[in-house]
């Protein structure tokens, strides 16, 4: 029996993460299903691909030798699928996008309106997720482009499009909320900082800020909802660190919601535009990047008089 693409994807993901739990989470399958497919692949090949222990899973010598070949097969399959998708959708000019949670509801509605004036026949659907998840979907041909933070770039064309500043919120009676204007990073010393799950690059940024400030990264929440960490902060001693599209969008919608700009050169959340290298229409994606930057600049200009940075 020949290995399936799904088995190869499971093999590569498990090799990269070294954990059945983390690999199952990324692949959105159960651990028993993942284990069963890996065992079936090993049986078909007549090789043990992983060395398993109670603490870790690591590649065996045969697994190390086959890993890059598996990646090559997957890249070719994804390129084939992506090209077929482009050909099938070209007449309708419909694109599927993958975006971060702060971008979905707080940028895409305005951005799609802008695009209609430039590309009247273009229709865009979008899903939200972490950078890791979205780039995996892009590689598999499930989406046509991604707006995400920094990630692996080997298989993609990439353009930086904008940076989000970071803002903090806490309980209304918290001392941090008793003043207006930017907040120095040192003010977070000894505090617990709330952010998203480790799958998000935002969490890596907030973790670095916590180290610089002498703060602690909270593990109370490990999900994908910015609303959730905002609500937890409102009911606890923790401080939520939020990207600007979400933070300022919510502050405009709800005047009772107060946020303060975190003043630090490290308090920046970069956003990049990714598309598959095999996509032939480079000119279109360059224009898409220009329109993204123009819309973000317009949003920034509108909000500048209302918020102190």
WOFEN-V21722 format. One line per field, one symbol per residue. ss: DSSP state (h for helix, s for strand, l for the rest). burial: b if it has 9 or more other C-alpha atoms within 8 Angstrom, else e. A space follows every 10 residues. Layout:
ss=???
burial=???
This chain:
ss=llllhhhhhh hhhhhhhllh hhhhhhhlll hhhhhhhhhh hhhhhlllls ssllllsssl hhhhhhhhhh hhhhhhhhhh hhhhhhhhhl lllssssssl hhhhhhhhhh hhhhhhhhll llssssssll hhhhhhhhhl llllssssll lllllsssss sssssssssl llllhhhlll llsshhhhll lsssllllll hhhhhhhhhh hhhllsslll lllllhhhhh hhhhllllss ssshhhhhhh hhhlllllls sssllllsss ssssssllll lhhhhhhhhh hhhhhhhhhh hhhhlllll
burial=eeeeeebbbb bbbbbeebbb ebbbbeeebe beebbebbee bbebeeebbb beeeeebbbb ebbbeebeeb beebbeebbe bbbebeeebe eebbbbbbbb bbbbebbbbe bbebbbeeee ebebebbbbb bbbbbebbbb bbbbbbbbbb eeeebbbbee bbebbbbbbb beebeebeee bbbbbeebbe bbbbbbbebb bbbbbbbebb bebbbbbbee bbebebeebb ebbbeebbbb bbbbbbbbbb beeeeeebbb bbbeeebbbb bbbbbbeebe eeeebeeebb bbbebbeeee eebbeeebe
